[in-house]
């Protein structure tokens, strides 16, 4: 994976907001346990989907490596490389 999962998640939410990642005024860990998502991703062969809410967005992360913000594909990540 080129970037850690948290970075990919921040990039996806920032893209949905129309801002650069460093301009995002949101601490993801206040809304979701990113360590738990990374742990979930270590279960090779498992198929899963995790959805959570942020103040202005619904986010879905899948075992296939998709990050959807409000149902729109914003980023991909490589769960097998965590």
C-alpha positions in Angstrom: 0.0 0.0 0.0 1.4 3.4 -0.9 -0.1 5.2 2.0 -1.2 4.1 5.5 -4.9 3.5 5.7 -5.6 6.6 7.8 -4.0 8.8 5.2 -6.2 7.2 2.4 -9.2 7.7 4.6 -8.4 11.4 5.3 -7.8 11.9 1.6 -11.2 10.4 0.7 -13.0 12.6 3.2 -11.1 15.7 2.2 -11.9 15.0 -1.5 -15.6 14.8 -0.6 -15.3 18.2 1.2 -13.4 19.7 -1.7 -10.4 20.6 0.4 -6.8 19.4 0.7 -6.2 16.8 3.4 -4.3 19.2 5.6 -7.3 21.6 5.5 -9.7 19.0 6.8 -11.0 20.2 10.2 -11.9 16.7 11.5 -10.2 14.2 13.7 -11.3 10.8 12.3 -10.4 9.0 15.5 -13.2 10.9 17.3 -15.7 9.1 15.1 -14.2 5.7 14.2 -11.4 3.5 15.5 -9.0 3.4 12.6 -6.9 0.8 14.4 -9.9 -1.5 14.5 -10.3 -1.2 10.7 -6.7 -2.0 10.1 -7.0 -5.0 12.4 -10.1 -6.1 10.6 -8.2 -5.8 7.3 -5.6 -8.3 8.4 -8.1 -11.2 8.2 -7.2 -12.3 4.7 -10.0 -13.9 2.7 -12.7 -12.3 4.9 -15.3 -10.3 3.2 -16.6 -7.3 5.1 -18.1 -3.8 4.9 -17.9 -1.2 7.6 -20.0 2.0 7.5 -19.8 4.9 9.9 -21.0 8.5 10.1 -19.1 11.7 10.2 -20.7 15.0 10.9 -21.4 15.7 7.2 -20.8 12.3 5.5 -21.5 8.6 5.5 -18.3 6.6 4.9 -18.1 2.9 3.9 -14.9 0.9 3.8 -14.8 -2.5 2.3 -12.5 -5.5 2.4 -11.9 -5.0 -1.4 -10.1 -1.8 -0.6 -12.8 0.7 -1.5 -13.5 3.9 0.5 -16.9 5.4 -0.4 -17.9 8.8 0.9 -21.7 9.4 0.6 -21.8 6.4 -1.8 -19.1 7.9 -4.1 -15.8 6.1 -4.6 -13.2 8.5 -3.4 -10.1 6.3 -2.7 -8.9 2.7 -2.8 -6.5 1.1 -0.4 -4.8 -2.3 -0.2 -6.0 -4.1 2.9 -3.6 -7.1 2.2 -0.6 -4.8 2.6 -1.4 -3.6 6.1 
